Amino acid sequence: MQRKSSKILVLLLATFACGVLFGQLTGRLPVKGVRFPVEHYADGTVKMAFYADSAFIDADNQKVDASGIKVLMFNELGQEDGLILATNCFYSKETNLLTSANEIYFKKQTTTITGVGYELNIKSNSFTILNDVKMVVNDFDVTNNKKNPIELKK
């Protein structure tokens, strides 16, 4: 049993060493389970948080190339107010942009938007889906107590 745990420890150390060596050679560090606040309200509470299953982060922490993306938006009370899901994205701290050419899912309150390719500009608080946009707005109709989906397609 001790021999098996020693082999596992050696394997883990070798994997870690390869990651460090890769980061030193390329200037990009591989990271798993990335999460950080992107934007705050004036009182310091988190307005937007970025999560990724895995990422490569430049050694100077200015650029992130990530996959398995989730971006959560919060209201002033700290309650979840919006969600973005994507397969991957590129983040530049210098430009404060999240960009990708792949599929995107955006949900905020009663609106869901999907498409391909996007740009999230954190400075201007704008979100643009570039292609194959589909938007569904669920509006509550008080006359018959049903949710009525309204679809708009570009």
Backbone as JSON Lines, residues from 0, in Angstrom:
{"i":0,"aa":"M","n":[0.83,-1.2,0.0],"ca":[0.0,0.0,0.0],"c":[0.87,1.26,0.0]}
{"i":1,"aa":"Q","n":[1.94,1.25,0.8],"ca":[2.82,2.42,0.86],"c":[3.49,2.64,-0.49]}
{"i":2,"aa":"R","n":[3.85,1.55,-1.17],"ca":[4.5,1.65,-2.48],"c":[3.55,2.32,-3.49]}
{"i":3,"aa":"K","n":[2.25,1.94,-3.43],"ca":[1.26,2.51,-4.34],"c":[1.08,4.01,-4.08]}
{"i":4,"aa":"S","n":[0.99,4.42,-2.8],"ca":[0.83,5.83,-2.49],"c":[2.08,6.62,-2.86]}
{"i":5,"aa":"S","n":[3.25,6.02,-2.79],"ca":[4.49,6.68,-3.21],"c":[4.47,6.94,-4.72]}
{"i":6,"aa":"K","n":[3.97,5.96,-5.49],"ca":[3.88,6.11,-6.94],"c":[2.91,7.25,-7.3]}
{"i":7,"aa":"I","n":[1.8,7.31,-6.57],"ca":[0.81,8.37,-6.82],"c":[1.42,9.73,-6.49]}
{"i":8,"aa":"L","n":[2.14,9.83,-5.39],"ca":[2.79,11.08,-5.01],"c":[3.8,11.51,-6.07]}
{"i":9,"aa":"V","n":[4.6,10.56,-6.56],"ca":[5.59,10.86,-7.6],"c":[4.87,11.34,-8.86]}
{"i":10,"aa":"L","n":[3.78,10.69,-9.24],"ca":[3.01,11.09,-10.42],"c":[2.44,12.5,-10.25]}
{"i":11,"aa":"L","n":[1.9,12.81,-9.08],"ca":[1.37,14.15,-8.83],"c":[2.47,15.2,-8.89]}
{"i":12,"aa":"L","n":[3.61,14.92,-8.29],"ca":[4.73,15.86,-8.32],"c":[5.24,16.07,-9.74]}
{"i":13,"aa":"A","n":[5.3,14.98,-10.52],"ca":[5.75,15.09,-11.92],"c":[4.78,15.93,-12.73]}
{"i":14,"aa":"T","n":[3.48,15.73,-12.51],"ca":[2.46,16.52,-13.21],"c":[2.58,18.0,-12.86]}
{"i":15,"aa":"F","n":[2.75,18.29,-11.56],"ca":[2.92,19.67,-11.11],"c":[4.18,20.28,-11.73]}
{"i":16,"aa":"A","n":[5.28,19.53,-11.74],"ca":[6.54,20.03,-12.31],"c":[6.4,20.32,-13.79]}
{"i":17,"aa":"C","n":[5.66,19.46,-14.51],"ca":[5.44,19.7,-15.94],"c":[4.63,20.97,-16.15]}
{"i":18,"aa":"G","n":[3.63,21.2,-15.31],"ca":[2.82,22.42,-15.4],"c":[3.65,23.66,-15.15]}
{"i":19,"aa":"V","n":[4.51,23.61,-14.13],"ca":[5.38,24.75,-13.82],"c":[6.36,24.98,-14.96]}
{"i":20,"aa":"L","n":[6.97,23.89,-15.48],"ca":[7.91,24.02,-16.59],"c":[7.22,24.6,-17.82]}
{"i":21,"aa":"F","n":[6.0,24.1,-18.13],"ca":[5.25,24.64,-19.25],"c":[5.0,26.13,-19.07]}
{"i":22,"aa":"G","n":[4.6,26.52,-17.87],"ca":[4.35,27.94,-17.58],"c":[5.6,28.78,-17.75]}
{"i":23,"aa":"Q","n":[6.75,28.26,-17.34],"ca":[7.99,29.01,-17.47],"c":[8.42,29.11,-18.92]}
{"i":24,"aa":"L","n":[8.2,28.05,-19.7],"ca":[8.61,28.07,-21.11],"c":[7.7,28.94,-21.96]}
{"i":25,"aa":"T","n":[6.4,28.93,-21.66],"ca":[5.44,29.65,-22.51],"c":[5.0,30.97,-21.9]}
{"i":26,"aa":"G","n":[5.27,31.19,-20.63],"ca":[4.77,32.39,-19.97],"c":[3.3,32.3,-19.63]}
{"i":27,"aa":"R","n":[2.73,31.09,-19.79],"ca":[1.32,30.85,-19.5],"c":[1.21,29.74,-18.47]}
{"i":28,"aa":"L","n":[0.49,29.99,-17.4],"ca":[0.35,29.0,-16.33],"c":[-1.0,28.3,-16.44]}
{"i":29,"aa":"P","n":[-1.01,26.95,-16.48],"ca":[-2.29,26.23,-16.5],"c":[-2.91,26.22,-15.11]}
{"i":30,"aa":"V","n":[-4.22,26.48,-15.06],"ca":[-4.93,26.56,-13.78],"c":[-6.26,25.82,-13.92]}
{"i":31,"aa":"K","n":[-6.68,25.13,-12.88],"ca":[-7.99,24.47,-12.83],"c":[-8.86,25.2,-11.82]}
{"i":32,"aa":"G","n":[-10.16,25.23,-12.05],"ca":[-11.1,25.83,-11.1],"c":[-10.87,27.31,-10.88]}
{"i":33,"aa":"V","n":[-10.83,28.08,-11.96],"ca":[-10.59,29.52,-11.89],"c":[-11.86,30.24,-11.43]}
{"i":34,"aa":"R","n":[-11.71,31.2,-10.54],"ca":[-12.83,32.06,-10.17],"c":[-12.27,33.36,-9.6]}
{"i":35,"aa":"F","n":[-12.86,34.46,-10.07],"ca":[-12.46,35.77,-9.56],"c":[-13.54,36.8,-9.84]}
{"i":36,"aa":"P","n":[-13.67,37.81,-8.98],"ca":[-14.63,38.88,-9.24],"c":[-14.12,39.76,-10.37]}
{"i":37,"aa":"V","n":[-15.01,40.12,-11.28],"ca":[-14.64,40.95,-12.42],"c":[-14.99,42.41,-12.16]}
{"i":38,"aa":"E","n":[-16.09,42.62,-11.46],"ca":[-16.57,43.98,-11.22],"c":[-17.26,44.05,-9.86]}
{"i":39,"aa":"H","n":[-17.17,45.23,-9.22],"ca":[-17.78,45.45,-7.9],"c":[-18.69,46.67,-7.94]}
{"i":40,"aa":"Y","n":[-19.68,46.68,-7.06],"ca":[-20.47,47.88,-6.82],"c":[-19.64,48.84,-5.96]}
{"i":41,"aa":"A","n":[-20.1,50.08,-5.83],"ca":[-19.37,51.1,-5.06],"c":[-19.14,50.67,-3.61]}
{"i":42,"aa":"D","n":[-20.08,49.89,-3.05],"ca":[-19.92,49.45,-1.65],"c":[-19.01,48.23,-1.5]}
{"i":43,"aa":"G","n":[-18.47,47.73,-2.62],"ca":[-17.54,46.61,-2.56],"c":[-18.14,45.24,-2.82]}
{"i":44,"aa":"T","n":[-19.48,45.14,-2.88],"ca":[-20.08,43.84,-3.16],"c":[-19.84,43.47,-4.62]}
{"i":45,"aa":"V","n":[-19.78,42.18,-4.88],"ca":[-19.48,41.68,-6.23],"c":[-20.67,41.91,-7.15]}
{"i":46,"aa":"K","n":[-20.39,42.52,-8.29],"ca":[-21.4,42.77,-9.32],"c":[-21.35,41.66,-10.38]}
{"i":47,"aa":"M","n":[-20.13,41.19,-10.7],"ca":[-19.95,40.17,-11.71],"c":[-18.77,39.29,-11.31]}
{"i":48,"aa":"A","n":[-18.96,37.96,-11.42],"ca":[-17.89,37.01,-11.08],"c":[-17.67,36.06,-12.25]}
{"i":49,"aa":"F","n":[-16.41,35.72,-12.5],"ca":[-16.0,34.86,-13.61],"c":[-15.54,33.52,-13.05]}
{"i":50,"aa":"Y","n":[-16.05,32.43,-13.64],"ca":[-15.65,31.07,-13.25],"c":[-15.24,30.32,-14.51]}
{"i":51,"aa":"A","n":[-14.23,29.44,-14.4],"ca":[-13.82,28.6,-15.52],"c":[-13.35,27.26,-14.98]}
{"i":52,"aa":"D","n":[-13.65,26.19,-15.73],"ca":[-13.17,24.87,-15.34],"c":[-11.65,24.81,-15.41]}
{"i":53,"aa":"S","n":[-11.09,25.39,-16.48],"ca":[-9.64,25.42,-16.64],"c":[-9.25,26.64,-17.45]}
{"i":54,"aa":"A","n":[-8.0,27.04,-17.3],"ca":[-7.53,28.24,-18.0],"c":[-6.02,28.25,-18.09]}
{"i":55,"aa":"F","n":[-5.53,29.03,-19.03],"ca":[-4.12,29.4,-19.09],"c":[-4.07,30.88,-18.77]}
{"i":56,"aa":"I","n":[-3.32,31.22,-17.76],"ca":[-3.19,32.61,-17.33],"c":[-1.78,33.08,-17.63]}
{"i":57,"aa":"D","n":[-1.65,34.2,-18.35],"ca":[-0.32,34.75,-18.62],"c":[0.38,35.06,-17.31]}
{"i":58,"aa":"A","n":[1.69,34.93,-17.33],"ca":[2.48,35.12,-16.11],"c":[2.27,36.5,-15.48]}
{"i":59,"aa":"D","n":[1.93,37.5,-16.28],"ca":[1.71,38.85,-15.74],"c":[0.25,39.09,-15.33]}
{"i":60,"aa":"N","n":[-0.58,38.02,-15.37],"ca":[-2.0,38.08,-14.97],"c":[-2.82,39.07,-15.78]}
{"i":61,"aa":"Q","n":[-2.41,39.38,-17.0],"ca":[-3.14,40.34,-17.82],"c":[-4.1,39.67,-18.81]}
{"i":62,"aa":"K","n":[-3.87,38.38,-19.12],"ca":[-4.7,37.69,-20.11],"c":[-5.04,36.3,-19.61]}
{"i":63,"aa":"V","n":[-6.27,35.87,-19.91],"ca":[-6.75,34.55,-19.52],"c":[-7.4,33.91,-20.73]}
{"i":64,"aa":"D","n":[-7.01,32.68,-21.04],"ca":[-7.62,31.88,-22.09],"c":[-8.29,30.71,-21.37]}
{"i":65,"aa":"A","n":[-9.62,30.7,-21.31],"ca":[-10.32,29.78,-20.42],"c":[-11.36,28.93,-21.14]}
{"i":66,"aa":"S","n":[-11.74,27.8,-20.49],"ca":[-12.8,26.95,-21.02],"c":[-13.73,26.53,-19.88]}
{"i":67,"aa":"G","n":[-14.95,26.12,-20.26],"ca":[-15.96,25.79,-19.26],"c":[-16.37,27.02,-18.48]}
{"i":68,"aa":"I","n":[-16.87,28.02,-19.19],"ca":[-17.09,29.35,-18.64],"c":[-18.46,29.51,-18.0]}
{"i":69,"aa":"K","n":[-18.46,30.19,-16.86],"ca":[-19.71,30.64,-16.22],"c":[-19.42,32.03,-15.68]}
{"i":70,"aa":"V","n":[-20.26,32.98,-16.05],"ca":[-20.18,34.34,-15.51],"c":[-21.49,34.6,-14.79]}
{"i":71,"aa":"L","n":[-21.4,34.94,-13.51],"ca":[-22.59,35.26,-12.73],"c":[-22.66,36.76,-12.5]}
{"i":72,"aa":"M","n":[-23.87,37.31,-12.62],"ca":[-24.12,38.72,-12.34],"c":[-25.0,38.8,-11.1]}
{"i":73,"aa":"F","n":[-24.73,39.8,-10.27],"ca":[-25.46,39.95,-9.01],"c":[-26.06,41.35,-8.92]}
{"i":74,"aa":"N","n":[-27.2,41.44,-8.23],"ca":[-27.78,42.77,-7.98],"c":[-27.13,43.37,-6.74]}
{"i":75,"aa":"E","n":[-27.56,44.56,-6.35],"ca":[-26.96,45.28,-5.22],"c":[-27.13,44.55,-3.9]}
{"i":76,"aa":"L","n":[-28.1,43.64,-3.81],"ca":[-28.34,42.87,-2.58],"c":[-27.5,41.59,-2.54]}
{"i":77,"aa":"G","n":[-26.72,41.35,-3.61],"ca":[-25.9,40.14,-3.66],"c":[-26.63,38.93,-4.2]}
{"i":78,"aa":"Q","n":[-27.84,39.12,-4.71],"ca":[-28.62,38.02,-5.28],"c":[-28.24,37.81,-6.74]}
{"i":79,"aa":"E","n":[-28.18,36.55,-7.17],"ca":[-27.85,36.24,-8.56],"c":[-28.9,36.87,-9.47]}
{"i":80,"aa":"D","n":[-28.42,37.61,-10.48],"ca":[-29.31,38.38,-11.34],"c":[-29.15,38.04,-12.82]}
{"i":81,"aa":"G","n":[-28.12,37.3,-13.17],"ca":[-27.9,36.94,-14.56],"c":[-26.84,35.86,-14.67]}
{"i":82,"aa":"L","n":[-26.81,35.19,-15.82],"ca":[-25.92,34.07,-16.04],"c":[-25.45,34.03,-17.49]}
{"i":83,"aa":"I","n":[-24.17,33.8,-17.68],"ca":[-23.61,33.56,-19.01],"c":[-22.88,32.22,-18.95]}
{"i":84,"aa":"L","n":[-23.16,31.33,-19.91],"ca":[-22.46,30.06,-20.04],"c":[-21.82,30.01,-21.41]}
{"i":85,"aa":"A","n":[-20.59,29.53,-21.48],"ca":[-19.89,29.42,-22.75],"c":[-18.84,28.31,-22.69]}
{"i":86,"aa":"T","n":[-18.49,27.79,-23.85],"ca":[-17.48,26.73,-23.88],"c":[-16.08,27.28,-23.61]}
{"i":87,"aa":"N","n":[-15.81,28.47,-24.12],"ca":[-14.49,29.07,-23.88],"c":[-14.56,30.58,-24.06]}
{"i":88,"aa":"C","n":[-13.49,31.26,-23.65],"ca":[-13.39,32.7,-23.87],"c":[-11.95,33.16,-23.65]}
{"i":89,"aa":"F","n":[-11.71,34.35,-24.08],"ca":[-10.42,35.02,-23.87],"c":[-10.71,36.3,-23.1]}
{"i":90,"aa":"Y","n":[-9.98,36.56,-22.02],"ca":[-10.16,37.77,-21.23],"c":[-8.88,38.57,-21.23]}
{"i":91,"aa":"S","n":[-8.98,39.86,-21.5],"ca":[-7.84,40.77,-21.44],"c":[-8.12,41.81,-20.37]}
{"i":92,"aa":"K","n":[-7.26,41.86,-19.36],"ca":[-7.43,42.85,-18.29],"c":[-7.21,44.26,-18.82]}
{"i":93,"aa":"E","n":[-6.32,44.38,-19.81],"ca":[-6.01,45.69,-20.4],"c":[-7.23,46.31,-21.07]}
{"i":94,"aa":"T","n":[-7.96,45.51,-21.85],"ca":[-9.14,46.02,-22.56],"c":[-10.44,45.81,-21.79]}
{"i":95,"aa":"N","n":[-10.39,44.93,-20.76],"ca":[-11.57,44.57,-19.98],"c":[-12.65,43.94,-20.85]}
{"i":96,"aa":"L","n":[-12.22,43.09,-21.81],"ca":[-13.14,42.41,-22.71],"c":[-13.07,40.9,-22.52]}
{"i":97,"aa":"L","n":[-14.25,40.25,-22.53],"ca":[-14.36,38.8,-22.65],"c":[-14.83,38.54,-24.07]}
{"i":98,"aa":"T","n":[-14.11,37.72,-24.83],"ca":[-14.48,37.46,-26.22],"c":[-14.39,35.97,-26.53]}
{"i":99,"aa":"S","n":[-15.15,35.54,-27.54],"ca":[-15.1,34.17,-28.03],"c":[-15.78,34.1,-29.38]}
{"i":100,"aa":"A","n":[-15.42,33.07,-30.14],"ca":[-16.07,32.81,-31.43],"c":[-17.02,31.63,-31.32]}
{"i":101,"aa":"N","n":[-17.21,31.1,-30.12],"ca":[-18.02,29.89,-29.93],"c":[-19.4,30.2,-29.35]}
{"i":102,"aa":"E","n":[-20.17,29.12,-29.09],"ca":[-21.55,29.26,-28.61],"c":[-21.62,29.95,-27.25]}
{"i":103,"aa":"I","n":[-22.75,30.64,-27.06],"ca":[-22.97,31.41,-25.84],"c":[-24.42,31.27,-25.4]}
{"i":104,"aa":"Y","n":[-24.63,31.28,-24.08],"ca":[-25.96,31.26,-23.48],"c":[-25.99,32.39,-22.46]}
{"i":105,"aa":"F","n":[-27.0,33.25,-22.55],"ca":[-27.14,34.39,-21.65],"c":[-28.55,34.4,-21.1]}
{"i":106,"aa":"K","n":[-28.69,34.52,-19.78],"ca":[-30.01,34.59,-19.16],"c":[-30.01,35.69,-18.11]}
{"i":107,"aa":"K","n":[-31.01,36.55,-18.19],"ca":[-31.19,37.61,-17.21],"c":[-32.69,37.8,-17.03]}
{"i":108,"aa":"Q","n":[-33.15,37.55,-15.82],"ca":[-34.56,37.64,-15.46],"c":[-35.4,36.79,-16.41]}
{"i":109,"aa":"T","n":[-36.28,37.37,-17.21],"ca":[-37.17,36.59,-18.07],"c":[-36.66,36.46,-19.5]}
{"i":110,"aa":"T","n":[-35.42,36.88,-19.75],"ca":[-34.87,36.87,-21.11],"c":[-33.73,35.87,-21.23]}
{"i":111,"aa":"T","n":[-33.79,35.05,-22.28],"ca":[-32.72,34.11,-22.61],"c":[-32.26,34.42,-24.02]}
{"i":112,"aa":"I","n":[-30.94,34.55,-24.2],"ca":[-30.36,34.82,-25.52],"c":[-29.27,33.8,-25.78]}
{"i":113,"aa":"T","n":[-29.28,33.2,-26.96],"ca":[-28.22,32.28,-27.37],"c":[-27.67,32.74,-28.7]}
{"i":114,"aa":"G","n":[-26.48,32.27,-29.03],"ca":[-25.87,32.62,-30.29],"c":[-24.46,32.07,-30.39]}
{"i":115,"aa":"V","n":[-23.74,32.59,-31.37],"ca":[-22.37,32.15,-31.62],"c":[-21.48,33.38,-31.7]}
{"i":116,"aa":"G","n":[-20.42,33.39,-30.91],"ca":[-19.49,34.51,-30.87],"c":[-20.04,35.63,-30.01]}
{"i":117,"aa":"Y","n":[-19.18,36.2,-29.16],"ca":[-19.65,37.27,-28.29],"c":[-18.51,38.16,-27.84]}
{"i":118,"aa":"E","n":[-18.91,39.31,-27.35],"ca":[-17.99,40.26,-26.74],"c":[-18.69,40.88,-25.54]}
{"i":119,"aa":"L","n":[-18.1,40.72,-24.38],"ca":[-18.62,41.32,-23.16],"c":[-17.64,42.42,-22.76]}
{"i":120,"aa":"N","n":[-18.1,43.67,-22.87],"ca":[-17.27,44.83,-22.53],"c":[-17.62,45.25,-21.11]}
{"i":121,"aa":"I","n":[-16.7,44.99,-20.21],"ca":[-16.95,45.25,-18.79],"c":[-16.95,46.74,-18.5]}
{"i":122,"aa":"K","n":[-16.11,47.51,-19.2],"ca":[-16.05,48.97,-18.98],"c":[-17.38,49.64,-19.3]}
{"i":123,"aa":"S","n":[-17.94,49.29,-20.47],"ca":[-19.19,49.94,-20.89],"c":[-20.43,49.16,-20.47]}
{"i":124,"aa":"N","n":[-20.22,48.0,-19.8],"ca":[-21.32,47.16,-19.33],"c":[-22.22,46.75,-20.5]}
{"i":125,"aa":"S","n":[-21.6,46.38,-21.64],"ca":[-22.36,45.95,-22.81],"c":[-21.99,44.52,-23.19]}
{"i":126,"aa":"F","n":[-22.96,43.81,-23.74],"ca":[-22.8,42.42,-24.14],"c":[-23.32,42.27,-25.55]}
{"i":127,"aa":"T","n":[-22.48,41.82,-26.48],"ca":[-22.88,41.67,-27.88],"c":[-22.69,40.23,-28.32]}
{"i":128,"aa":"I","n":[-23.77,39.62,-28.83],"ca":[-23.67,38.3,-29.44],"c":[-23.58,38.54,-30.94]}
{"i":129,"aa":"L","n":[-22.59,37.93,-31.58],"ca":[-22.23,38.3,-32.93],"c":[-22.99,37.58,-34.05]}
{"i":130,"aa":"N","n":[-23.36,36.3,-33.86],"ca":[-23.98,35.53,-34.95],"c":[-25.07,34.59,-34.42]}
{"i":131,"aa":"D","n":[-25.98,34.19,-35.32],"ca":[-27.02,33.2,-35.03],"c":[-27.74,33.48,-33.71]}
{"i":132,"aa":"V","n":[-28.17,34.7,-33.55],"ca":[-28.79,35.13,-32.3],"c":[-30.24,34.65,-32.22]}
{"i":133,"aa":"K","n":[-30.61,34.09,-31.07],"ca":[-32.0,33.73,-30.78],"c":[-32.31,34.27,-29.4]}
{"i":134,"aa":"M","n":[-33.42,35.01,-29.3],"ca":[-33.82,35.61,-28.03],"c":[-35.23,35.15,-27.68]}
{"i":135,"aa":"V","n":[-35.41,34.71,-26.44],"ca":[-36.73,34.32,-25.95],"c":[-37.02,35.16,-24.71]}
{"i":136,"aa":"V","n":[-38.16,35.85,-24.73],"ca":[-38.59,36.66,-23.6],"c":[-39.88,36.03,-23.07]}
{"i":137,"aa":"N","n":[-39.86,35.63,-21.81],"ca":[-41.05,35.08,-21.18],"c":[-41.74,36.21,-20.43]}
{"i":138,"aa":"D","n":[-42.93,36.55,-20.91],"ca":[-43.68,37.66,-20.34],"c":[-44.92,37.09,-19.67]}
{"i":139,"aa":"F","n":[-45.2,37.5,-18.44],"ca":[-46.36,36.98,-17.72],"c":[-47.61,37.74,-18.15]}
{"i":140,"aa":"D","n":[-48.6,36.98,-18.61],"ca":[-49.87,37.56,-19.05],"c":[-50.88,37.44,-17.9]}
{"i":141,"aa":"V","n":[-51.22,38.55,-17.27],"ca":[-52.12,38.52,-16.1],"c":[-53.56,38.21,-16.46]}
{"i":142,"aa":"T","n":[-53.94,38.32,-17.74],"ca":[-55.34,38.07,-18.11],"c":[-55.66,36.59,-18.06]}
{"i":143,"aa":"N","n":[-54.7,35.69,-18.38],"ca":[-55.01,34.26,-18.32],"c":[-54.0,33.47,-17.48]}
{"i":144,"aa":"N","n":[-53.15,34.2,-16.72],"ca":[-52.19,33.58,-15.81],"c":[-51.28,32.53,-16.47]}
{"i":145,"aa":"K","n":[-50.83,32.81,-17.67],"ca":[-49.91,31.92,-18.37],"c":[-48.63,32.67,-18.72]}
{"i":146,"aa":"K","n":[-47.57,31.9,-18.84],"ca":[-46.34,32.49,-19.37],"c":[-46.39,32.37,-20.88]}
{"i":147,"aa":"N","n":[-46.14,33.47,-21.55],"ca":[-46.16,33.47,-23.01],"c":[-44.77,33.74,-23.55]}
{"i":148,"aa":"P","n":[-44.13,32.74,-24.15],"ca":[-42.81,33.01,-24.71],"c":[-42.93,33.83,-26.0]}
{"i":149,"aa":"I","n":[-42.07,34.79,-26.13],"ca":[-42.0,35.63,-27.32],"c":[-40.62,35.37,-27.93]}
{"i":150,"aa":"E","n":[-40.55,34.89,-29.16],"ca":[-39.26,34.58,-29.77],"c":[-38.93,35.6,-30.85]}
{"i":151,"aa":"L","n":[-37.7,36.07,-30.83],"ca":[-37.18,36.96,-31.86],"c":[-35.95,36.3,-32.43]}
{"i":152,"aa":"K","n":[-35.84,36.19,-33.74],"ca":[-34.69,35.55,-34.35],"c":[-34.06,36.5,-35.33]}
{"i":153,"aa":"K","n":[-32.73,36.56,-35.31],"ca":[-32.01,37.44,-36.24],"c":[-31.57,36.63,-37.43]}
